[in-house]
Amino acid sequence: MIRAELRPTLRLAVPVILAELGWMSMGLVDTIMVGPLGPAAIGAVGVGNSLHLGFAIFGMGLLLGLDTLVSQAYGARDLALGRRWLAAGIRLALLATLPLVAILLAVYAAIPVLGFNPETMGLLQGYYLVVIGSTPFLLLYAAFRRYLQSTHHVAPVMFALVSANVVNALANWAFIYGNLGMPALGVPGAAWATFASRVYMSGLLAGAVWWADRAALHATKQLSSGEGRTPPEGGPTSPEGGTTPPRAGHTQGGTSIRRLVELGLPAASTVTAEVGVFALATALAGRLEPVATASHQIALNIAAVAFMIPLGLASAGAVRVGNAVGARDPRGAAAAGWTVIALGVTFMLFSGLLFVVIPQTLIGLFTRDTEVLALGSSLLLIAAVFQLFDGLQGVITGTLRGLGDTRTPMVTNLGAHWLVGLPVGYSLCFIAGWGAAGLWWGLSVGLILAGGILLTAWARSVRRYQRTGRI
């Protein structure tokens, strides 16, 4: 069954992976474009992005429940239910914006007392304040994207992210260096480019949802005229009887938002636990000299690009597993999950090999500073150690989400990263005197622990589902 699952999984995963790469590329473009301004500018953009996403990612994570609920509705051919979940997701995105912006502004006010290097701090403040304004557009983008992916409309998501990079690069060129008649804003210009690209993404996906909704309404009318409840294209093909239907939840008023939060809050905590620990590590690196901060940021960007593949596979896995659960197909759910796990492991082994073989070539894409080249290359060698486990924990978080389990990844990530990885990294960096390398060894310990625990949890959960038909 895994062989049969490979093609539909790749058909869904490849556009999602390209979209994830497009998302990550936006941060890379900012880093590359400010590179000529020096290590302090690179560090300021990296720290500013990390501080913003470290909190905004929680709001985006609240919407991850749409993966479970919309994909299961789609697998069960209840398209109207999927649209109602989208409406609830939009409401939740708007509700989450105000407290998130308030928290982000509080962080902005605290920047002067957080101990950043003076060269980095002034640039960081100018960048971060502008990026805060993009928060509502980022959350709306997340809601639209989850709905489109869960209904197998992945091409618009891919196009939005790829084209947004063009918007971002052009805006960076204009705003940072004063081209096209714009004033030369320097580092804050990169923030305005990011703001413009996020407005563009959310607007484009809103139009794509409207278009997909028209197609869904047409499909619903065809079903009601007697075409039956056959699985959707690319969906499960061998549903088995005897299983219990997935818990669809309520979809009226505040109850629908409550159900989204029930699933999304643990998922948001999981994402925030991992992204947050890297954001805090970046903030801690910002207390080091500019060379260490820039080296950390560049190496982290490269490792994050590699992680976009398992992250895209995780989204595809959540949808494929959720489709199978909606169609009451335990064997299909297992095949979908193991397929994306195998794909993720294969890629991360390859990326780890690249980090070992050509580290200076990769760092050299961002800078020619000899000190940054040397330190950044050593950090990539550390990243090669945790690549396999980073991929495992990323993909399995998605497959468990397809089953409706968002709590296990939350507990695992909180424990592995915050109770183990971060304290180890802090101790090695500032107490043992290892500098940025110490932070990275601590992150490695957390990722290895999380990957091992989640692999065990997935194997047990999917085996139980196949044996009992119950999630």
C-alpha positions in Angstrom: 0.0 0.0 0.0 2.9 2.3 0.6 3.9 2.0 -3.0 0.4 2.9 -4.1 0.4 5.9 -1.7 3.7 7.3 -3.0 2.3 9.0 -6.1 -0.7 10.8 -4.6 1.5 11.8 -1.6 4.1 13.3 -3.9 1.4 15.0 -6.0 0.2 16.8 -2.9 3.6 17.2 -1.2 5.7 18.7 -4.0 3.7 21.9 -4.4 3.4 22.2 -0.6 7.2 21.8 -0.3 7.8 24.4 -3.0 5.4 26.7 -1.0 7.4 26.1 2.2 10.6 26.8 0.4 9.0 30.0 -1.0 8.1 30.9 2.6 11.6 30.3 3.9 13.1 32.1 0.9 11.5 35.3 2.0 13.7 35.4 5.1 16.7 34.4 3.0 16.1 37.2 0.6 16.0 39.7 3.4 19.3 38.4 4.8 21.0 38.3 1.5 19.8 41.8 0.5 21.1 43.4 3.7 24.3 41.5 3.5 26.3 44.4 2.0 25.3 46.5 5.0 27.5 44.3 7.3 27.3 41.6 10.0 25.2 43.9 12.3 22.5 44.3 9.6 22.4 40.6 9.0 22.1 39.9 12.7 19.3 42.6 13.1 17.2 41.2 10.3 17.7 37.6 11.6 16.9 38.5 15.2 13.9 40.7 14.2 12.4 37.9 12.1 13.0 35.3 14.9 11.4 37.5 17.6 8.4 38.2 15.5 7.8 34.7 14.3 8.5 33.3 17.7 5.2 34.8 18.8 3.3 35.1 15.6 3.8 31.4 14.9 1.6 30.7 17.9 -1.3 32.4 16.2 -0.6 30.6 13.0 -0.4 27.3 15.0 -3.9 27.9 16.4 -5.1 27.4 12.9 -3.4 24.0 12.4 -6.6 22.3 13.6 -8.0 23.1 10.1 -5.6 20.4 8.8 -7.5 17.8 10.8 -11.0 19.1 10.5 -11.1 20.2 6.9 -9.1 17.2 5.6 -11.4 14.8 7.5 -14.5 16.6 6.1 -13.0 16.4 2.6 -12.2 12.7 3.0 -15.9 12.1 4.1 -17.1 14.2 1.1 -18.7 16.8 3.4 -17.5 19.9 1.6 -20.0 22.2 3.2 -18.6 21.3 6.6 -15.1 22.1 5.3 -16.3 25.6 4.3 -17.8 26.2 7.7 -14.5 25.2 9.4 -12.8 27.8 7.2 -15.2 30.5 8.3 -14.4 29.6 11.9 -10.7 29.7 11.1 -10.9 33.2 9.7 -12.8 34.4 12.9 -10.1 32.8 15.1 -7.3 34.4 13.1 -8.9 37.9 13.6 -9.6 37.2 17.3 -6.0 36.1 17.9 -4.5 39.2 16.2 -5.1 41.7 19.0 -3.5 39.9 21.9 -0.5 38.8 19.7 0.1 42.4 18.6 0.0 43.6 22.2 2.6 41.0 23.2 4.8 41.9 20.2 4.7 45.5 21.2 5.6 44.6 24.7 8.7 42.7 23.4 9.6 45.8 21.3 9.5 48.0 24.4 11.8 45.5 26.2 14.5 45.4 23.5 16.7 48.0 25.1 17.0 45.9 28.3 17.5 42.5 26.6 21.3 42.8 26.3 21.7 43.0 22.6 25.0 44.1 21.1 24.8 47.9 20.6 25.6 47.7 16.9 22.7 45.3 16.4 20.1 46.8 18.7 19.4 50.1 16.9 18.9 48.3 13.5 16.8 45.6 15.2 14.3 48.2 16.6 13.7 49.8 13.3 13.1 46.4 11.6 11.0 44.8 14.2 8.4 47.6 14.7 7.5 47.5 11.0 7.2 43.7 10.9 4.7 43.7 13.8 2.2 45.4 11.4 2.2 42.3 9.1 0.8 40.1 11.9 -2.9 40.1 10.9 -2.1 39.4 7.2 0.1 36.5 8.3 -2.7 34.9 10.3 -5.2 35.3 7.5 -2.7 33.8 5.1 -2.4 30.8 7.5 -6.2 30.2 7.6 -6.6 30.4 3.8 -3.6 28.1 3.2 -4.7 25.4 5.6 -8.1 25.2 3.9 -6.6 25.1 0.4 -4.1 22.4 1.3 -6.7 20.3 3.1 -8.9 20.3 0.0 -6.0 19.5 -2.3 -5.9 22.9 -3.9 -2.1 23.3 -3.4 -1.1 25.0 -6.7 -2.4 28.5 -5.5 -0.4 28.2 -2.3 2.7 27.4 -4.2 2.1 30.2 -6.7 1.5 32.7 -3.8 4.7 31.9 -2.1 6.9 31.8 -5.2 5.5 35.1 -6.5 5.6 36.7 -3.1 9.4 36.2 -3.2 9.5 38.3 -6.4 7.5 41.0 -4.7 9.8 40.8 -1.6 13.0 40.9 -3.6 11.8 43.9 -5.7 10.6 45.7 -2.7 13.9 45.0 -0.9 15.9 46.4 -3.8 13.7 49.5 -3.8 13.4 50.2 -0.1 16.8 49.2 1.3 18.9 51.0 -1.3 16.6 53.7 -2.6 15.9 52.4 -6.1 12.8 53.2 -8.2 12.6 56.7 -6.6 12.3 55.4 -3.1 14.3 56.7 -0.1 17.2 54.5 1.0 15.8 53.1 4.3 18.5 50.5 5.0 17.5 47.7 7.3 13.9 49.1 8.0 13.4 48.9 4.2 13.7 45.1 4.4 10.9 45.2 7.0 8.6 47.2 4.6 9.4 44.7 1.9 8.3 41.8 4.2 5.1 43.7 5.1 4.2 44.2 1.4 4.8 40.6 0.5 2.6 39.3 3.4 -0.3 41.6 2.4 0.1 40.3 -1.2 0.1 36.6 0.0 -3.0 36.9 2.1 -4.9 38.8 -0.7 -3.9 36.3 -3.3 -5.0 33.3 -1.2 -8.3 34.9 -0.3 -9.0 35.0 -4.1 -7.9 31.4 -4.5 -10.3 30.3 -1.7 -13.2 32.1 -3.4 -12.3 30.3 -6.6 -12.0 26.9 -4.9 -15.2 27.5 -3.0 -17.1 27.9 -6.3 -15.7 24.6 -7.5 -16.7 23.0 -4.2 -20.2 24.3 -4.5 -20.4 22.8 -8.0 -19.1 19.4 -6.7 -21.7 19.5 -3.9 -24.5 20.0 -6.4 -23.2 17.1 -8.4 -23.2 14.8 -5.4 -26.7 15.8 -4.3 -27.9 15.0 -7.8 -26.9 11.3 -7.3 -23.2 10.8 -8.0 -22.7 9.2 -4.6 -20.1 9.6 -1.9 -17.1 8.3 -3.7 -13.7 9.4 -2.4 -12.3 12.7 -3.7 -9.6 12.6 -6.4 -6.3 11.7 -4.8 -8.1 10.5 -1.7 -8.4 7.1 0.0 -9.5 4.3 -2.3 -10.1 1.4 0.0 -12.2 2.4 3.0 -13.0 -0.4 5.4 -16.0 -0.9 7.5 -16.2 -1.2 11.2 -14.4 1.9 12.2 -15.8 4.7 14.2 -16.3 8.0 12.4 -13.9 10.8 13.2 -15.0 13.4 15.7 -16.2 16.2 13.5 -17.0 18.6 16.3 -19.7 21.4 16.3 -19.7 24.1 13.7 -22.1 26.7 15.1 -20.9 30.0 16.5 -18.4 30.0 19.3 -18.4 26.2 19.6 -16.7 25.9 16.2 -13.9 28.2 17.4 -13.7 26.2 20.6 -13.2 23.0 18.7 -10.5 24.6 16.6 -8.8 25.8 19.7 -9.0 22.3 21.3 -7.0 21.0 18.4 -5.0 24.1 17.5 -3.8 25.1 21.0 -1.6 22.0 21.5 -0.5 22.3 17.8 0.3 26.0 18.3 2.2 25.1 21.5 4.2 22.5 19.6 5.2 24.8 16.8 5.9 27.6 19.2 8.0 25.4 21.4 10.3 24.5 18.5 10.3 27.8 16.7 10.5 29.7 20.0 13.5 27.8 21.2 15.3 28.7 17.9 14.1 32.3 18.2 15.4 32.5 21.8 18.7 30.9 20.7 18.9 33.6 18.0 18.2 36.3 20.6 20.9 34.8 22.9 23.3 34.8 19.9 22.5 38.5 19.5 24.3 39.0 22.8 27.5 37.8 21.3 29.8 39.7 18.9 28.3 40.6 15.5 30.4 37.9 13.7 28.9 35.1 16.0 25.4 36.6 15.5 25.7 36.7 11.7 27.3 33.2 11.6 24.5 31.8 13.7 21.8 33.5 11.6 23.2 32.3 8.2 23.7 28.7 9.4 20.3 28.7 10.9 18.8 30.0 7.6 20.5 27.2 5.7 19.3 24.5 8.2 15.8 26.0 8.1 15.7 25.7 4.3 16.5 22.0 4.6 13.7 21.7 7.2 11.2 23.1 4.7 11.1 19.7 2.9 10.0 17.7 6.0 7.7 20.6 7.0 6.0 20.4 3.6 5.8 16.6 3.9 4.3 17.1 7.4 1.5 19.2 5.9 0.9 16.6 3.1 1.0 13.8 5.7 -1.6 15.6 7.9 -3.9 15.9 4.9 -3.4 12.4 3.5 -3.8 10.8 7.0 -6.8 13.0 7.7 -8.4 12.1 4.4 -8.0 8.4 5.2 -9.5 8.9 8.7 -12.5 10.7 7.1 -13.0 7.8 4.7 -12.6 5.3 7.6 -9.5 3.7 6.2 -7.0 2.7 8.9 -4.7 0.9 6.5 -4.6 4.0 4.2 -3.8 6.2 7.2 -0.9 4.0 8.1 0.4 3.9 4.5 0.1 7.7 4.2 2.0 8.3 7.4 4.9 5.9 6.8 5.3 7.1 3.2 5.9 10.7 4.2 8.2 9.6 7.1 10.3 7.6 4.7 10.5 10.5 2.3 11.5 12.9 5.1 14.2 10.7 6.4 15.7 10.2 3.0 15.9 13.9 2.2 17.4 14.8 5.6 20.1 12.3 5.4 21.0 13.8 2.0 21.0 17.4 3.4 23.1 16.3 6.3 25.7 15.0 3.9 25.8 18.3 2.0 26.4 20.1 5.3 29.5 17.9 5.8 30.8 18.1 2.3 30.3 21.7 1.2 29.7 23.9 4.3 31.8 26.8 3.2 30.2 26.9 -0.2 26.8 27.2 1.5 27.8 29.9 3.9 29.5 31.7 1.0 26.2 32.2 -0.6 25.5 34.9 2.0 28.9 36.5 2.8 32.6 36.7 2.0 33.6 37.7 5.5 36.3 35.2 6.4 35.4 35.0 10.1 31.8 34.4 9.4 32.7 31.8 6.8 34.8 29.9 9.3 32.4 30.0 12.2 29.3 29.4 10.1 30.8 26.4 8.5 31.5 24.8 11.9 27.9 25.4 12.9 26.7 23.6 9.8 28.8 20.6 10.7 26.9 20.5 14.0 23.6 20.8 12.1 24.5 17.7 10.1 24.3 15.7 13.4 20.7 16.5 14.0 19.3 16.6 10.5 17.7 13.1 10.6 16.0 13.7 13.9 14.8 17.2 12.9 13.2 15.7 9.9 11.6 12.9 11.9 10.0 15.1 14.5 8.8 17.5 11.8 7.1 15.0 9.7 5.6 12.9 12.5 4.0 16.0 14.0 2.0 16.3 10.8 1.0 12.6 10.6 -0.2 12.6 14.2 -2.1 15.8 13.5 -3.9 13.9 10.7 -5.0 11.4 13.4 -6.2 14.3 15.5 -3.4 14.0 18.1 -1.9 17.4 18.7 -1.1 16.9 22.4 1.7 14.3 22.1 3.9 16.5 19.9 3.2 19.5 22.3 4.4 17.6 25.4 7.3 16.1 23.5 8.6 19.4 22.1 8.1 21.4 25.3 10.1 18.8 27.2 12.8 18.1 24.7 13.5 21.6 23.6 12.8 23.8 26.7 13.6 21.4 29.6 16.6 19.8 28.0 18.0 21.4 24.7 17.9 25.1 25.7 19.4 24.7 29.2 22.2 22.5 27.7 22.8 25.1 24.9 22.8 28.0 27.3 25.2 26.3 29.7 27.6 25.3 26.9 27.5 28.8 25.3 27.8 31.1 28.3 29.0 29.0 31.2 31.4 26.6 29.4 32.4 29.4 27.0 31.7 27.5 23.7 29.9 30.5 22.2 27.5 29.9 19.3 28.6 26.3 18.9 27.4 25.6 22.4 23.9 26.9 21.6 23.9 24.6 18.5 24.9 21.5 20.5 22.1 22.1 22.9 19.6 22.5 20.0 20.9 19.1 18.7 20.2 17.3 22.0 16.6 18.6 22.0 16.0 17.6 18.4 17.4 14.1 18.8 15.3 13.5 21.9 12.1 14.8 20.2 12.6 12.8 17.0 13.1 9.5 18.9 10.0 10.0 21.2 7.7 11.0 18.4 8.6 8.1 16.2 7.7 5.7 19.0 4.4 7.6 19.6 3.4 7.5 15.9 4.2 3.7 15.6 2.0 3.0 18.7 -0.9 5.3 17.6 -1.2 4.0 14.1 -0.9 0.4 15.2 -3.7 0.9 17.6 -5.9 2.5 15.0 -5.3 -0.4 12.6 -6.1 -2.9 15.3 -9.2 -1.3 16.8 -10.4 1.2 14.2 -10.4 3.8 16.9 -8.2 6.9 17.0 
